[in-house]
Amino acid sequence: MTEKNPTTRSRKKMAILCSYFSGESYGMLGPQMAATVIQENTSYDAIVVAVTREDDKGNFRKALSGYFGREQPVIGFSTLSGREDLFELAGELKDEGAFTLLAGPQTRPDYLGEEGWKDHPHRFPGLVEHFTCALQGPAEQAVPLLQGMETGQWTDAPGLLYPGEGNEIIHNPQKEWEERYLNAVRWDNLYRLHQDTLVPLQITTGQILQQIGCPHAAKDKMIEIDYPAPLAGEHPDKVKVRLRGCSFCDVAMDKGFFGALDMATVLAQVLCLPEGKDDRKIPFELINENPLPGLPRLLKETREKRIPLSQINLILRADWFLKGEKHLRESLILARDMDVRILLASVGFESFDDRILHNLHKGLDTATNLEAIRLMRRIKEAFPQEFEYARTRGAVHGLIHPTPWDNEDTSARIQKVINIYGLPNDILPDHSIPLIIHHASGLGDWIREIEKREKVLFKRYGSTIGWWRMERG
């Protein structure tokens, strides 16, 4: 790639830190695309550093010191997964003179803190003290921010949040998404810690952005959610909550739904993917909550342009999987001809109990989940080489457990479904995921209303709420 903004001076350096799982080799599309935008449009070289919980923070700080040398460190933090160790690291680096920037999903609420925290000391107080500033919205807003650092006008950047005089928080309006910034991503800019040095990480699975946000989050909807099980016997009342998408999804609340990208933009991203040992593009996750209607066209376009694919990983809902059966079968016929595999990498079943599914606001029921599973098994029989869906083949389907609404009845119903339909054989993951409530998700509002009504306090763990730890206020 050529630099769009060449400079006669030596280029500056920036690092974007993100949360990562130890031993993995997947890409980080959001941070890596942001680093690409910065690299191509500013005088900064930008890398992404994947940080696991196991990383020795002392060695990590040495690695950052070696990377920046005598320059002032400019460090972005994105996709942090609520990790308090990374919040603390950002604050320590800021105190030592680094310019620290919070970005990514839910930047604004995480920076400003949980609703009502000033009146309720147990709530998440936000991250203003940990970061120099925050950036809400598209990554290209970092361009005027970084350019402004050289002129002293960095506070004019769109989407910026920063403390003003008197410590009031100023929030500049964010700009709209521009598709021209979404057509390229470098996959050689992701690094990991090795002893006290940063080394490149070879990525074996990438991501392609085809849709921004989720159609399920396109409209606000008011629903009623049950009380948690420990209080349900005393209070059969429900809590009305306004939602965008699933009740637990903080990203849906933050982004909503902006629609699909142009096919030319998607193909440009595909071209950026590295090749594997077989000279085909590495497997990639197609980021599109409803990918099946457009999948045949994507396959046809890559075939016409002679872009050799190896595997496409899909993540979608059970109901949209059922509605897209015709498109999937057409895609699998094309995949057979192209020697491409389609992996149904994750279907968000989340639960096999209707009451829990309602409280999660999935917009579907257990019968829909089971019909999707039956269809997955039928399609595997029809396309044994081209289609994969089972956990033994790399799929990790969504299963949220435990939840605040579990009781003996729900457990019995779920176990009955598991036994009848043989779900451990191909569907159930090795480990379920406990319900995680981000303070700015719909369930965050649910928790705060229960606290208000019942005079109870739920334990906060950084930006998440521990629904399992309740104390009387």
C-alpha positions in Angstrom: 0.0 0.0 0.0 1.2 3.5 -0.8 1.0 6.3 1.7 -1.6 8.9 0.9 0.0 11.5 3.2 3.7 11.3 2.7 6.0 13.4 4.9 9.6 14.4 4.7 10.0 13.9 8.4 10.3 10.5 10.1 7.0 9.0 10.8 5.6 8.9 14.3 4.3 5.8 16.0 1.0 4.6 17.4 -0.2 1.4 19.0 -3.7 0.1 19.4 -4.2 -2.3 22.3 -7.0 -4.9 22.3 -8.2 -7.8 24.3 -7.2 -11.3 23.0 -7.3 -14.9 24.0 -4.1 -16.7 24.6 -2.9 -19.2 22.0 -5.2 -18.0 19.3 -4.4 -16.6 15.8 -7.5 -14.9 14.6 -7.5 -11.3 13.2 -9.0 -8.2 14.9 -10.8 -6.5 12.1 -12.0 -3.4 13.9 -8.6 -2.4 15.4 -6.7 -3.6 12.4 -8.9 -1.6 10.0 -8.5 1.5 12.3 -4.7 1.0 12.2 -4.9 0.8 8.4 -6.8 4.1 8.2 -4.3 5.8 10.4 -1.3 4.3 8.5 -2.7 5.4 5.2 -3.9 8.9 6.1 -1.6 10.3 8.7 2.1 10.6 9.5 1.8 7.8 12.0 2.8 4.2 11.6 0.2 2.2 13.5 0.2 -1.4 14.8 -2.3 -3.4 16.8 -1.2 -5.3 19.9 -3.3 -8.2 21.2 -3.1 -8.4 25.0 -4.1 -11.5 26.9 -4.9 -11.8 30.6 -1.9 -14.0 31.0 0.6 -11.5 29.6 3.2 -10.2 32.1 2.4 -6.5 32.3 6.0 -5.7 33.3 7.3 -7.3 30.1 4.5 -5.7 28.2 5.5 -2.2 29.3 9.1 -2.9 28.3 7.9 -4.0 24.9 6.0 -0.7 24.5 9.0 1.3 25.6 11.1 -0.4 23.0 8.5 0.3 20.3 8.1 4.0 21.0 11.7 4.8 22.0 12.0 8.4 23.0 8.7 9.4 21.4 5.7 10.2 23.5 3.6 7.0 23.4 0.3 7.4 21.6 -1.8 4.4 22.5 -5.3 3.6 21.5 -7.4 1.0 23.4 -10.2 -0.8 21.6 -12.4 -3.9 22.0 -11.4 -4.3 25.7 -14.1 -6.8 26.7 -14.6 -5.0 30.0 -11.1 -6.0 31.2 -10.3 -4.1 34.3 -6.5 -4.9 33.9 -6.5 -3.0 30.7 -8.4 0.0 32.2 -5.7 0.1 34.9 -2.9 -0.2 32.4 -4.4 2.8 30.4 -4.5 4.9 33.5 -0.9 4.0 34.5 0.4 4.8 31.0 -1.5 8.1 31.0 0.0 9.1 34.4 3.5 8.4 32.9 2.9 10.8 30.1 1.4 8.7 27.3 -1.5 10.0 25.2 -4.2 7.3 25.8 -7.3 7.1 23.6 -10.4 5.0 24.3 -12.2 3.8 21.1 -14.4 1.0 19.9 -17.9 -0.2 20.8 -19.6 1.6 23.7 -16.8 4.2 24.0 -19.1 7.0 25.1 -20.9 5.2 28.0 -17.7 3.5 29.2 -15.9 6.8 29.2 -18.7 8.7 30.9 -19.7 6.0 33.3 -22.9 4.2 34.2 -26.1 6.1 34.4 -26.6 7.7 37.8 -23.2 6.7 39.1 -22.6 10.1 40.8 -25.7 9.4 43.0 -25.0 5.7 43.4 -21.3 5.1 44.4 -21.5 1.3 43.8 -22.1 1.9 40.0 -19.3 2.0 37.4 -17.8 5.5 37.5 -16.5 5.5 34.0 -13.0 5.9 32.6 -12.4 9.6 32.3 -9.4 9.4 34.7 -7.9 6.5 32.8 -7.7 8.1 29.3 -6.6 11.4 27.8 -9.7 11.4 25.7 -12.2 9.0 23.9 -13.4 8.7 20.3 -16.9 7.6 19.6 -17.8 6.5 16.1 -15.9 5.7 12.8 -12.2 5.1 13.0 -11.4 7.8 10.4 -12.1 10.4 13.1 -8.7 9.6 14.4 -7.2 11.3 11.3 -8.0 14.9 12.3 -7.3 14.0 15.9 -3.7 12.8 15.2 -3.1 15.6 12.7 -4.3 18.1 15.3 -1.9 16.9 17.8 0.9 18.6 15.8 -0.9 21.9 15.7 -2.6 21.8 19.1 -6.1 21.6 17.6 -6.8 18.0 18.4 -9.8 18.8 20.5 -11.7 19.8 17.3 -11.8 16.2 16.0 -15.3 14.8 15.4 -16.6 12.2 17.8 -14.1 13.3 20.5 -14.9 13.2 24.2 -12.5 15.0 26.6 -12.5 17.0 29.9 -13.1 20.7 29.4 -12.7 23.6 31.8 -14.1 22.7 35.2 -13.8 19.0 34.2 -17.1 19.0 32.4 -17.0 16.5 29.5 -17.2 17.9 26.0 -18.5 15.7 23.3 -18.0 16.7 19.7 -20.7 15.4 17.3 -19.5 12.3 15.5 -19.4 11.9 11.7 -21.3 9.4 9.6 -19.7 6.3 8.3 -17.8 6.7 5.0 -17.6 3.6 3.0 -14.3 4.7 1.3 -12.5 4.0 4.6 -13.8 0.5 4.8 -12.4 -1.0 1.6 -8.9 -2.0 2.9 -7.3 -3.6 5.9 -3.8 -4.7 6.6 -3.4 -8.1 8.1 0.3 -7.8 8.8 -0.1 -5.2 11.6 -1.2 -7.5 14.5 1.5 -8.1 17.2 1.8 -10.2 20.3 4.1 -10.2 23.3 7.1 -12.6 23.2 9.1 -12.2 26.4 9.6 -8.4 26.4 9.4 -7.8 22.7 6.5 -7.3 20.3 6.4 -9.9 17.4 4.1 -10.2 14.4 1.2 -12.7 14.8 0.4 -14.8 11.8 -3.3 -14.7 11.3 -5.1 -17.8 10.2 -8.7 -16.5 10.3 -9.7 -13.0 9.1 -12.9 -11.1 9.0 -14.8 -9.3 6.2 -17.2 -6.5 7.1 -20.3 -6.6 4.9 -22.9 -5.1 7.3 -22.7 -2.5 10.0 -24.9 -3.2 13.0 -27.8 -5.7 13.3 -31.2 -5.6 11.6 -32.7 -6.8 14.9 -31.6 -3.5 16.4 -33.1 -1.3 13.7 -36.0 -0.3 15.8 -36.6 0.5 19.4 -39.0 -1.7 21.2 -40.5 -1.8 24.7 -40.7 -5.2 26.3 -41.4 -6.6 29.7 -38.6 -8.7 31.4 -39.1 -10.9 34.4 -37.6 -10.3 37.8 -34.5 -12.4 38.6 -35.3 -15.8 40.2 -34.2 -14.9 43.7 -36.8 -12.1 43.8 -39.5 -13.6 41.5 -41.3 -15.4 44.2 -41.8 -12.2 46.2 -42.4 -10.0 43.2 -44.1 -11.5 40.1 -44.1 -8.0 38.5 -42.1 -7.4 35.4 -39.8 -4.5 34.3 -40.5 -2.6 31.2 -37.3 -1.9 29.2 -36.7 -0.1 25.9 -34.4 -2.2 23.7 -32.6 -2.2 20.4 -31.8 -5.8 19.5 -31.2 -8.5 22.1 -31.5 -7.3 25.7 -27.9 -8.3 26.6 -26.2 -6.9 23.5 -24.4 -3.6 24.2 -23.1 -3.3 20.7 -26.7 -3.2 19.3 -27.6 -0.5 21.7 -24.5 1.4 20.6 -24.5 1.0 16.9 -28.1 0.1 15.9 -28.3 -0.8 12.2 -26.6 1.1 9.4 -27.1 -1.3 6.6 -24.9 -3.3 4.2 -21.8 -2.2 2.3 -21.5 -2.1 -1.4 -20.2 -5.3 -3.0 -17.2 -3.6 -4.4 -16.1 -2.6 -0.9 -16.6 -6.1 0.3 -14.5 -7.5 -2.6 -11.8 -5.0 -2.0 -11.6 -6.3 1.6 -11.4 -9.9 0.4 -8.5 -9.0 -1.8 -6.6 -7.7 1.2 -6.8 -11.1 2.9 -3.5 -13.0 3.0 -3.1 -16.4 1.3 -2.6 -19.6 3.1 -0.2 -22.4 2.1 -2.6 -23.5 -0.6 -2.4 -20.0 -2.3 -6.1 -19.4 -1.4 -7.4 -16.7 0.8 -7.4 -17.7 4.5 -10.8 -18.6 6.0 -12.7 -15.5 7.0 -15.8 -14.6 9.1 -18.4 -12.7 7.1 -19.6 -10.0 9.4 -23.3 -9.9 8.5 -26.1 -10.8 10.8 -28.2 -11.9 7.9 -25.7 -13.2 5.3 -27.5 -15.8 3.3 -29.5 -13.7 0.8 -26.3 -12.1 -0.5 -24.0 -15.1 -0.2 -24.6 -16.5 -3.7 -23.6 -13.1 -5.3 -20.5 -12.9 -3.2 -19.4 -16.4 -4.4 -20.2 -15.6 -8.0 -18.3 -12.3 -7.8 -15.2 -13.8 -6.3 -15.3 -16.6 -8.9 -15.6 -14.1 -11.8 -12.7 -12.1 -10.4 -10.7 -15.2 -9.9 -10.2 -14.7 -6.1 -9.5 -18.1 -4.7 -11.4 -18.7 -1.5 -11.0 -21.5 1.0 -13.7 -21.1 3.7 -16.4 -18.6 4.7 -17.6 -18.6 8.3 -21.1 -17.4 9.0 -22.7 -16.1 12.2 -26.4 -15.6 12.3 -29.7 -16.2 14.0 -31.8 -19.4 13.9 -34.8 -17.7 12.3 -32.7 -16.0 9.6 -31.0 -19.3 8.9 -34.4 -20.9 8.2 -35.6 -18.1 6.0 -32.3 -18.3 4.0 -32.5 -22.0 3.2 -32.9 -21.4 -0.6 -30.0 -19.0 -0.7 -27.8 -21.3 1.3 -28.5 -24.3 -1.0 -27.7 -22.2 -4.0 -24.5 -21.0 -2.3 -23.4 -24.6 -1.5 -23.9 -25.6 -5.1 -21.5 -22.8 -6.1 -19.2 -23.7 -3.2 -19.0 -27.3 -4.6 -17.9 -26.0 -8.0 -15.4 -23.6 -6.4 -14.0 -26.1 -3.8 -15.0 -23.7 -1.0 -16.3 -24.7 2.4 -19.2 -22.9 4.2 -18.9 -23.2 8.0 -21.9 -22.2 10.1 -19.6 -21.0 12.8 -22.1 -19.8 15.3 -25.9 -19.7 15.5 -27.1 -17.6 18.4 -29.5 -20.2 20.0 -28.7 -18.7 23.5 -31.3 -20.9 25.3 -33.8 -23.7 24.8 -36.4 -22.2 27.1 -39.1 -19.8 25.8 -39.2 -17.7 29.0 -35.5 -17.1 29.0 -35.5 -16.4 25.2 -38.2 -13.8 25.8 -36.2 -12.1 28.5 -33.1 -12.1 26.2 -35.4 -10.5 23.6 -34.2 -12.9 20.9 -37.4 -12.5 18.9 -37.7 -16.3 18.4 -38.7 -19.4 20.5 -37.4 -22.8 21.2 -39.3 -24.4 18.3 -37.5 -22.1 15.9 -34.1 -23.1 17.4 -34.9 -26.8 17.0 -36.2 -26.4 13.5 -32.9 -24.7 12.6 -31.0 -27.6 14.1 -33.0 -30.1 12.1 -32.3 -28.1 8.9 -28.6 -27.9 9.7 -28.4 -31.7 9.9 -30.4 -32.2 6.7 -28.2 -29.8 4.8 -25.1 -31.5 6.1 -26.4 -34.8 4.6 -27.0 -33.1 1.2 -23.7 -31.3 1.1 -21.3 -33.4 3.2 -18.1 -31.8 1.8 -19.2 -28.2 1.4 -21.1 -27.6 4.6 -20.1 -27.8 8.3 -22.0 -26.8 11.4 -20.9 -29.1 14.2 -18.9 -28.2 17.2 -16.4 -30.9 16.3 -15.8 -29.0 13.0 -15.0 -25.7 14.6 -18.4 -24.2 15.3 -19.2 -22.6 18.6 -23.0 -22.0 18.9 -24.4 -19.5 21.3 -25.6 -20.9 24.6 -26.1 -18.4 27.5 -26.1 -20.1 30.9 -26.6 -19.4 33.7 -29.0 -16.5 33.6 -30.8 -14.6 36.3 -34.1 -16.4 35.4 -32.9 -20.0 35.9 -34.9 -22.1 38.3 -35.9 -25.8 38.6 -38.6 -25.6 35.9 -36.4 -23.9 33.3 -33.5 -26.4 34.0 -35.9 -29.3 33.6 -37.3 -28.0 30.3 -33.8 -27.3 28.9 -32.4 -30.7 29.9 -35.4 -32.5 28.3 -34.8 -30.7 25.0 -31.1 -31.5 25.2 -31.8 -35.2 25.7 -34.5 -35.6 23.1 -32.6 -33.8 20.3 -29.1 -35.1 21.1 -27.7 -31.6 21.3 -24.4 -32.7 23.0 -23.5 -34.6 19.8 -23.1 -31.6 17.5 -24.6 -28.4 18.9 -23.8 -27.7 22.5 -20.4 -26.0 23.1 -17.9 -27.4 25.5 -18.7 -24.6 27.9 -21.7 -22.3 28.1 -21.2 -18.5 28.6 -22.8 -16.9 31.7 -25.0 -14.0 30.9 -22.8 -10.9 30.8 -24.6 -7.6 31.5 -22.8 -4.5 30.3 -23.9 -1.4 32.1 -25.1 0.3 28.9 -27.1 -2.7 27.5 -30.9 -3.0 27.9 -30.4 -5.3 30.8 -28.4 -2.6 32.5 -31.6 -0.5 32.6 -33.4 -3.6 33.9 -30.9 -4.0 36.8 -31.1 -0.4 37.8 -34.9 -0.4 37.9 -34.8 -3.5 40.1 -32.3 -1.8 42.4 -34.6 1.3 42.6 -37.7 -0.7 43.3 -36.3 -3.3 45.8 -33.6 -1.3 47.5 -30.9 -3.8 46.5 -27.4 -3.4 45.1 -25.8 -5.6 42.5 -22.0 -5.9 42.4 -20.2 -4.1 39.6 -17.1 -5.6 38.0 -15.7 -2.7 36.0 -18.1 -2.0 33.2 -20.2 -5.2 33.8 -22.9 -5.9 36.4 -22.7 -9.0 38.5 -26.3 -10.0 38.5 -25.4 -13.0 40.7 -24.1 -10.8 43.6 -27.0 -9.0 45.2 -27.0 -7.2 48.6 -29.8 -5.3 50.4 -29.2 -1.6 50.2 
